[in-house]
């Protein structure tokens, strides 16, 4: 471990990741970026996402999907077949000295292997064991597998995403997996803090469905306060106006006014100061009520501008606005470059987690692992542990 790795806040913690696909690995990668040693335990065929391509990345002769690389940076990979006594023993050896386990098997799926919370906490009472499932450890859907796309639909997220007409749309990434991974790291860190007081570990129950409902935020409160479910509004904000995509002469930009002063400045930029005192648009509530007429009036003006000129004018006048970038434009953006969001991990590239602590940009220093590459590194420690166990019996 390098000096930079030792400076990261979770240095010294060991995480055993019995997880695959995305939510669990995302939690593990986040902890790795923060300095924890993360050991990813894979079946002999490896995490499913190793094959989720194209595109593929060639690493030491293994062609592994870019998808896998997006969620497994900074880890070591070991192979264990849970179906065999040898594989089960290997996992228990790793867990005996670990701080955290992350798993995303179906409810009860690890009990038959003796790798459930009850079994492993008896081996290591200080263990923090995070179970990630589609619907949680209880409730009528607990037995179901969880898939991000389905959760996006069930949680209400798709009911508010996309244009008002036509079919509902999903978010373009597996957002419920990702946010569950992030919430899981928060819960793990809370349990670590509590362990300092109690000396005991904990069983954390995380659910994709719970997480997705939780992030419905203002849209959930819009329903709970009115009894009327919000619908799809496309690229306009349900509670603010003007706060949407506008057409320019050469494409589209986002303009997001959050108060009357910003709205007034936008009207002046566009040569429509007459809209400031129009009774239909005086306050935000008026503008939301009369949004179609306001949008059309402003759009007639924005179509006379190029994207660059309108964004520059908004920047000068303090009107929140921005471009709609593709991924090439994102990584060419000077702000993204200045913040070091692209990682160069030897011949491989990646995306840094957003943590900056006392000026230290926290990121793992190694790319996603080749399947089983950690077996040789970890075998001596496991053998020493086994020998110590045998001597004590």
Rosetta blueprint (number, residue, H / E / L):
1 X L
2 X L
3 X H
4 X H
5 X H
6 X H
7 X H
8 X L
9 X L
10 X L
11 X L
12 X L
13 X L
14 X E
15 X E
16 X E
17 X E
18 X E
19 X L
20 X L
21 X L
22 X L
23 X H
24 X H
25 X H
26 X H
27 X H
28 X H
29 X H
30 X H
31 X H
32 X H
33 X H
34 X L
35 X L
36 X L
37 X E
38 X E
39 X E
40 X E
41 X E
42 X E
43 X L
44 X L
45 X L
46 X L
47 X L
48 X H
49 X H
50 X H
51 X H
52 X L
53 X L
54 X L
55 X L
56 X E
57 X E
58 X E
59 X E
60 X L
61 X L
62 X E
63 X E
64 X E
65 X E
66 X H
67 X H
68 X H
69 X H
70 X H
71 X H
72 X L
73 X L
74 X L
75 X L
76 X E
77 X E
78 X E
79 X E
80 X L
81 X L
82 X L
83 X L
84 X L
85 X H
86 X H
87 X H
88 X H
89 X H
90 X H
91 X H
92 X H
93 X H
94 X H
95 X H
96 X H
97 X L
98 X L
99 X L
100 X E
101 X E
102 X E
103 X E
104 X L
105 X L
106 X L
107 X L
108 X L
109 X L
110 X L
111 X H
112 X H
113 X H
114 X L
115 X L
116 X L
117 X H
118 X H
119 X H
120 X H
121 X H
122 X H
123 X H
124 X L
125 X L
126 X L
127 X L
128 X E
129 X E
130 X E
131 X E
132 X E
133 X E
134 X L
135 X L
136 X L
137 X L
138 X L
139 X L
140 X L
141 X L
142 X L
143 X L
144 X L
145 X L
146 X L
147 X L
148 X H
149 X H
150 X H
151 X H
152 X H
153 X H
154 X H
155 X L
156 X L
157 X L
158 X H
159 X H
160 X H
161 X L
162 X L
163 X L
164 X L
165 X L
166 X L
167 X L
168 X L
169 X L
170 X L
171 X L
172 X L
173 X L
174 X L
175 X H
176 X H
177 X H
178 X H
179 X H
180 X H
181 X H
182 X H
183 X H
184 X H
185 X H
186 X H
187 X H
188 X H
189 X H
190 X H
191 X H
192 X H
193 X H
194 X H
195 X H
196 X H
197 X H
198 X H
199 X L
200 X L
201 X L
202 X E
203 X E
204 X E
205 X E
206 X E
207 X E
208 X H
209 X H
210 X H
211 X H
212 X H
213 X H
214 X H
215 X L
216 X L
217 X H
218 X H
219 X H
220 X H
221 X H
222 X H
223 X H
224 X H
225 X H
226 X H
227 X L
228 X L
229 X L
230 X L
231 X L
232 X L
233 X L
234 X L
235 X L
236 X L
237 X L
238 X L
239 X L
240 X L
241 X L
242 X L
243 X E
244 X E
245 X E
246 X E
247 X E
248 X E
249 X L
250 X L
251 X E
252 X E
253 X E
254 X E
255 X E
256 X E
257 X L
258 X L
259 X L
260 X H
261 X H
262 X H
263 X H
264 X H
265 X H
266 X H
267 X H
268 X H
269 X H
270 X L
271 X L
272 X L
273 X H
274 X H
275 X H
276 X L
277 X L
278 X L
279 X H
280 X H
281 X H
282 X L
283 X L
284 X H
285 X H
286 X H
287 X H
288 X H
289 X H
290 X L
291 X H
292 X H
293 X H
294 X H
295 X H
296 X H
297 X H
298 X H
299 X H
300 X H
301 X H
302 X H
303 X L
304 X L
305 X L
306 X L
307 X H
308 X H
309 X H
310 X H
311 X H
312 X H
313 X H
314 X H
315 X H
316 X H
317 X H
318 X L
319 X L
320 X L
321 X E
322 X E
323 X E
324 X L
325 X L
326 X L
327 X H
328 X H
329 X H
330 X H
331 X H
332 X H
333 X L
334 X H
335 X H
336 X H
337 X H
338 X H
339 X L
340 X L
341 X L
342 X E
343 X E
344 X E
345 X E
346 X L
347 X L
348 X E
349 X E
350 X E
351 X E
352 X L
353 X L
354 X L
355 X L
356 X E
357 X E
358 X L
359 X L
360 X E
361 X E
362 X L
363 X L
364 X L
365 X L
366 X L
367 X L
368 X L
369 X L
370 X L
371 X L
372 X L
373 X L
374 X L
375 X H
376 X H
377 X H
378 X H
379 X H
380 X H
381 X H
382 X H
383 X H
384 X H
385 X H
386 X H
387 X H
388 X H
389 X H
390 X H
391 X H
392 X H
393 X L
